[in-house]
Amino acid sequence: MSVSKRQKKRRGGKPSAADGADPHALYEEAVQSPEADIEFFLARFRQHRSREPKSLREDFCGTAYLCQRWLAGSDERTAVGVDLDQETLTWGRERHFTGNGLAARLELLNRDVLAVTEPRVDLTCAMNFSFCVFKTRPELLRYFQAVHAGLVDDGLFVTELYGGTEAIVEIEDERELDDFTFVWEQKRYNPVTHEVLCHIHFGFRDGSVLERAFTYEWRLWSIPEVKELLLEAGFSGVDVYWEETDEDGDGTGLHHITLEEENQESWLVYIVAVK
Ligand SMILES: C[S@@+](CC[C@H](N)C(=O)[O-])C[C@H]1O[C@@H](n2cnc3c(N)ncnc32)[C@H](O)[C@@H]1O
């Protein structure tokens, strides 16, 4: 995850909250829900395979927060985290794997996910839409083939996708957390390529802002494109799990398997591919 340190200072030159902010910590708090993801992985694995998964690979792992929660859940588990950004991996190793005995069961690989097929694992995940960095069909197919090759014979792959009528408009969506505001900005959408440019900003009570803490240049893939490419890569079946929403349109964290849904301003799905 490349981190930009562009920060606005408060008047008077005093250090602002944005100056002291740690973008990785803010990102984890605002964006990630590893416990809920792991609960979903376990339910799907037990349903398809009637056994417990032991080994996990987290692609695009960033700070490897999910690996940490996975390892903390059972002494029998192992994890491999893969990310291109060494600075983020180092931050994650120090924050999540120091002094807790978990590092012995963790492998962090500073590599391209396209190039990793070993060690073979029970479960591979790619969360928060990260595979959208692959912008062409051959490239995404290559990634799914690498995932397939890196799974044991009865392995499972779980990933996530977002979309909806609001996913392709230029908007800023703000969400209040206890000590800061999370801002998701969709800056640009190109209808010809379906590429999007998005930024994450963090705002603080003192008025300071950590601008463009993270930037993503993605191709916004559709669900059928992803399903077709997973099948082409060799997976035997692919299911889409739709997140249910409450009356305000907010996600509930509950998902059902689906073939048809009403269009929504914004949706988020888990996609489960069975080897
Ligand atoms: C959106 S962050 C994901 C962070 C975290 N895993 C999550 O679920 O929120 C995307 C991460 O993917 C990494 N990345 C991008 N392209 C990659 C590639 N080809 N191979 C490995 N990592 C990659 C970036 O360095 C960044 O840390």
The ligand as a Gaussian input file, in Angstrom:
#p B3LYP/6-31G(d) Opt

LIG

0 1
 C       -6.303000      -2.218000      -0.980000
 S       -4.733000      -2.706000      -0.248000
 C       -5.300000      -4.129000       0.597000
 C       -4.991000      -4.112000       2.061000
 C       -5.663000      -5.188000       2.875000
 N       -5.248000      -6.521000       2.480000
 C       -7.163000      -5.117000       2.834000
 O       -7.816000      -6.142000       2.592000
 O       -7.736000      -4.054000       3.094000
 C       -3.889000      -3.291000      -1.663000
 C       -2.484000      -3.871000      -1.442000
 O       -2.127000      -4.602000      -2.609000
 C       -0.732000      -4.478000      -2.826000
 N       -0.476000      -4.840000      -4.225000
 C       -0.866000      -4.196000      -5.361000
 N       -0.532000      -4.894000      -6.453000
 C        0.078000      -6.039000      -6.027000
 C        0.629000      -7.179000      -6.672000
 N        0.620000      -7.295000      -8.007000
 N        1.166000      -8.167000      -5.916000
 C        1.181000      -8.062000      -4.565000
 N        0.649000      -7.005000      -3.890000
 C        0.107000      -6.010000      -4.602000
 C       -0.418000      -3.052000      -2.442000
 O        0.938000      -2.895000      -2.101000
 C       -1.388000      -2.838000      -1.253000
 O       -0.744000      -3.094000      -0.024000

